[in-house]
């Protein structure tokens, strides 16, 4: 006698599939909810893949060697300057590249026996003051030029660019007579005004390109939220334009730090002269104090090199502003 067919139970895979529309799990996978092991080691999530071995091609090696040689060629004069600054006075005319001993007292003597400390103070005041004055004038001028399409805008930018063609040496006679009549010779403020005037055009040109690359919609959204034009500039646009501002700042600072002609002409008192003019005093009519000259040069370039190394990335990003639309 044939046995009657049993009704499918609740655990039958076919019943589960029919009711839920999903394939039932069987075996270990059904009990644990995890796929069965296949014998291969499981890969940990988030683990970094092994890096392929770097292969150096001959072309890459040649380019790297050429770059190192070029860098060494640029650094060689600075190495010579540091070595000469540490050379004893008795070995200044020796043919050897390295001295028998390093005279670290040269840096102390040049500070004591000259006005280098006063010259450094004047240079810091002139560079910082002219940079601050340039930013105070260039930021609103560049912002207005970038945002407002006023009549004569292109002519204004052209005139700004043309002023960069004038060198201070071509205007020295007029500047000397003007500041002489105003009784402003031998003054730090005179050097600040002159350096700011000759670096203002470059700062406006750089900042105009950077402000133009920032979307206007950001300022419009801020003004809808209640900010005015000035508030949108200070809170939205200016922080975004900080790389361009840093670029204008560092170039103005370096130009004012290295300026020589105006400092030599408009300031005749040794204590009120900038560092570039003070270093020149070590060159006499018959003798040159090479150890003091190079020691002062090392002191002069160290602050600029440190400042540029700290903000190099922002300078590069500011220079490339506006290159991509």
C-alpha positions in Angstrom: 0.0 0.0 0.0 1.5 3.4 -1.0 2.2 5.9 1.7 0.4 9.2 1.4 2.7 12.2 0.5 3.6 14.3 3.5 2.7 17.9 3.5 5.7 20.3 3.2 6.8 21.6 6.6 7.6 25.3 7.5 11.3 24.5 7.2 11.1 23.1 3.8 13.2 25.2 1.4 10.5 25.2 -1.2 8.0 26.7 1.2 10.3 29.4 2.4 11.1 30.3 -1.3 7.4 30.4 -2.2 6.4 32.6 0.8 9.3 35.0 0.9 10.5 35.1 -2.7 14.1 34.4 -1.4 16.3 31.3 -1.7 16.6 29.5 1.6 20.0 29.1 3.2 21.1 25.6 3.8 23.8 23.9 5.9 26.4 26.1 7.7 25.4 29.2 5.8 21.8 28.9 7.0 22.7 28.4 10.6 25.4 31.1 10.9 24.3 33.6 8.3 27.9 33.6 6.9 29.2 32.1 3.7 31.0 28.8 4.0 34.7 28.9 4.0 36.5 27.9 0.9 39.9 27.3 2.3 41.3 30.7 1.2 42.4 33.2 3.8 39.9 36.0 4.1 41.2 39.5 3.3 40.9 42.0 6.0 38.9 45.1 5.0 40.8 48.3 5.0 44.2 46.6 4.7 46.5 48.3 2.2 47.5 46.4 -0.9 51.2 45.7 -1.2 52.9 48.4 -3.2 54.6 47.3 -6.4 58.4 47.5 -6.5 59.6 50.8 -7.9 61.6 50.4 -11.1 64.0 53.1 -12.1 64.3 53.7 -15.8 67.4 55.1 -17.3 65.6 58.2 -18.4 64.3 58.8 -14.9 67.8 58.4 -13.5 69.2 60.9 -16.0 66.6 63.5 -15.2 67.1 63.1 -11.5 70.9 63.4 -11.8 70.5 66.5 -14.0 68.1 68.0 -11.4 70.5 67.4 -8.6 73.4 68.9 -10.5 71.4 71.9 -11.3 70.4 72.3 -7.7 74.0 72.0 -6.6 75.0 74.6 -9.1 72.5 77.1 -7.6 73.5 76.2 -4.1 77.3 76.4 -4.6 77.5 80.3 -4.4 75.6 80.2 -1.1 77.9 77.5 0.2 80.9 79.7 -0.8 79.3 82.6 1.0 78.9 80.7 4.2 82.4 79.3 4.1 83.9 82.7 3.5 81.9 84.2 6.3 83.5 81.6 8.6 87.0 82.0 7.3 89.6 83.6 9.5 91.0 87.0 8.3 94.5 85.5 7.9 93.2 83.0 5.3 91.0 85.2 3.1 93.5 85.1 0.3 94.3 81.4 0.5 93.6 79.2 -2.5 92.1 76.4 -0.4 88.3 76.0 -0.5 87.9 75.1 3.1 89.7 77.0 5.9 91.8 75.4 8.5 89.3 76.4 11.2 85.9 78.0 11.3 85.8 81.5 12.8 82.3 81.7 14.3 83.3 85.0 16.0 82.9 86.8 12.7 79.2 86.9 13.2 79.7 88.4 16.6 82.3 90.9 15.5 80.2 92.1 12.5 77.3 92.8 14.9 79.5 94.7 17.4 81.8 96.7 15.1 79.2 98.0 12.7 75.7 99.4 12.5 74.3 96.1 11.3 71.8 95.8 14.1 70.3 99.2 13.3 70.3 98.4 9.6 68.4 95.2 10.3 65.9 97.0 12.4 65.3 99.6 9.6 64.9 96.8 7.0 62.4 95.0 9.1 60.3 98.1 9.6 60.5 99.1 6.0 59.6 95.6 4.7 56.8 95.0 7.1 55.4 98.6 6.8 55.4 98.7 3.0 53.9 95.2 2.9 51.0 96.2 5.2 50.4 99.4 3.3 50.3 97.6 0.0 47.8 95.1 1.2 45.6 97.8 2.7 45.4 99.5 -0.7 45.6 96.6 -3.1 42.9 94.3 -1.5 39.9 96.7 -1.9 41.2 98.0 -5.3 41.6 94.5 -6.7 38.3 93.4 -5.3 36.4 96.3 -6.8 38.2 95.8 -10.2 37.4 92.1 -10.2 33.7 92.4 -9.3 32.5 95.7 -10.9 32.6 96.1 -14.7 33.1 99.9 -14.6 33.9 102.0 -17.6 37.6 102.2 -18.2 38.4 99.0 -16.4 40.7 97.6 -19.0 42.5 100.9 -19.3 42.9 100.9 -15.5 44.5 97.4 -15.5 46.7 98.5 -18.4 48.0 101.5 -16.5 48.6 99.3 -13.5 50.7 97.0 -15.6 52.5 100.0 -17.3 53.6 101.4 -13.9 55.7 98.2 -13.4 57.9 99.3 -16.2 59.2 102.3 -14.3 62.3 101.7 -12.3 63.2 103.6 -9.1 66.5 104.7 -10.6 64.6 106.7 -13.3 62.7 108.7 -10.7 65.3 109.1 -8.0 66.0 112.8 -8.8 62.4 113.8 -8.6 61.8 111.7 -5.4 64.9 113.2 -3.7 63.7 116.8 -4.4 60.2 116.0 -3.3 61.2 114.4 0.0 63.8 117.1 0.5 61.2 119.8 0.3 58.9 117.9 2.7 61.9 117.4 5.1 61.4 113.6 5.0 64.9 112.5 4.1 66.6 109.9 6.4 63.2 108.7 7.6 61.8 105.2 7.7 58.4 106.5 6.5 60.0 107.7 3.3 61.4 104.3 2.5 58.0 102.7 3.4 56.1 105.0 1.1 58.5 104.5 -1.8 58.6 100.7 -1.6 54.8 100.5 -1.2 54.3 102.7 -4.3 56.6 100.6 -6.5 55.1 97.3 -5.4 51.4 98.3 -5.4 50.8 97.6 -9.1 52.0 94.0 -8.9 49.9 93.3 -5.9 46.7 94.7 -7.6 47.4 92.6 -10.7 47.8 89.4 -8.8 44.9 89.9 -6.5 42.5 91.0 -9.3 43.1 87.6 -11.0 42.6 85.7 -7.8 39.4 87.5 -6.8 38.0 87.0 -10.4 38.5 83.2 -10.0 36.2 83.1 -6.9 32.5 82.5 -7.8 30.2 85.5 -7.2 27.5 83.1 -6.1 29.3 82.6 -2.7 29.0 86.3 -1.9 25.4 86.5 -3.1 24.5 83.6 -0.8 26.2 85.3 2.1 24.4 88.6 1.3 21.0 86.8 1.2 21.8 85.5 4.7 22.2 89.1 5.9 25.8 90.0 5.3 26.7 93.2 3.5 29.3 93.7 0.8 32.0 94.3 3.4 31.0 91.4 5.5 30.9 89.0 2.5 34.4 90.2 1.6 35.9 89.8 5.1 34.2 86.5 5.9 33.8 84.7 2.6 36.0 86.0 -0.2 39.1 87.1 1.7 39.6 83.7 3.4 39.3 82.0 0.0 41.7 84.5 -1.5 44.3 84.0 1.2 46.8 82.2 -1.2 46.7 85.2 -3.5 47.1 87.6 -0.6 50.1 85.6 0.7 51.6 85.7 -2.7 51.3 89.5 -2.9 52.6 89.8 0.6 55.7 87.7 0.1 56.7 89.3 -3.2 56.3 92.8 -1.7 58.2 91.8 1.4 61.1 90.4 -0.6 61.2 93.4 -2.9 61.3 95.8 0.0 63.9 93.7 1.8 66.3 93.6 -1.2 65.8 97.2 -2.2 69.1 99.1 -2.5 69.0 102.3 -4.7 66.3 104.2 -2.8 67.8 103.3 0.5 71.2 104.6 -0.6 69.8 107.9 -2.0 67.1 108.8 0.4 68.9 107.9 3.6 72.4 109.1 4.2 72.6 108.5 8.0 74.3 105.1 8.6 71.9 104.3 11.5 68.8 104.9 9.3 70.0 103.0 6.2 68.5 99.5 5.3 70.5 96.3 5.6 71.5 96.2 1.9 73.2 99.6 2.2 74.8 98.7 5.5 76.4 95.6 4.0 77.8 97.7 1.2 79.8 99.7 3.8 82.2 96.8 4.2 83.5 97.6 0.7 86.0 100.3 1.0 88.1 102.3 -1.5 91.2 100.1 -1.0 90.2 97.1 1.0 87.2 94.8 1.3 86.3 93.0 4.5 85.2 89.8 2.9 84.5 87.9 6.0 82.3 90.6 7.4 80.7 91.2 4.1 79.6 87.6 3.7 78.7 87.3 7.3 76.3 90.2 6.9 75.0 88.7 3.7 74.2 85.4 5.5 72.3 87.4 8.2 70.4 89.2 5.5 69.2 86.2 3.5 68.3 83.9 6.4 64.9 85.6 7.3 63.7 85.7 3.7 64.7 82.0 3.1 62.8 80.9 6.2 59.8 83.0 5.4 59.6 81.7 1.8 60.0 78.1 2.9 57.2 78.3 5.4 54.6 79.6 2.9 55.9 78.2 -0.4 52.7 76.2 -1.1 50.5 79.2 -0.9 52.8 81.2 -3.1 52.6 78.6 -5.8 48.8 78.3 -5.6 48.5 82.1 -5.7 50.6 82.4 -8.8 48.5 79.8 -10.6 45.2 81.6 -9.7 43.0 82.2 -12.7 44.9 79.9 -15.0 41.9 77.4 -15.1 38.4 78.5 -15.9 
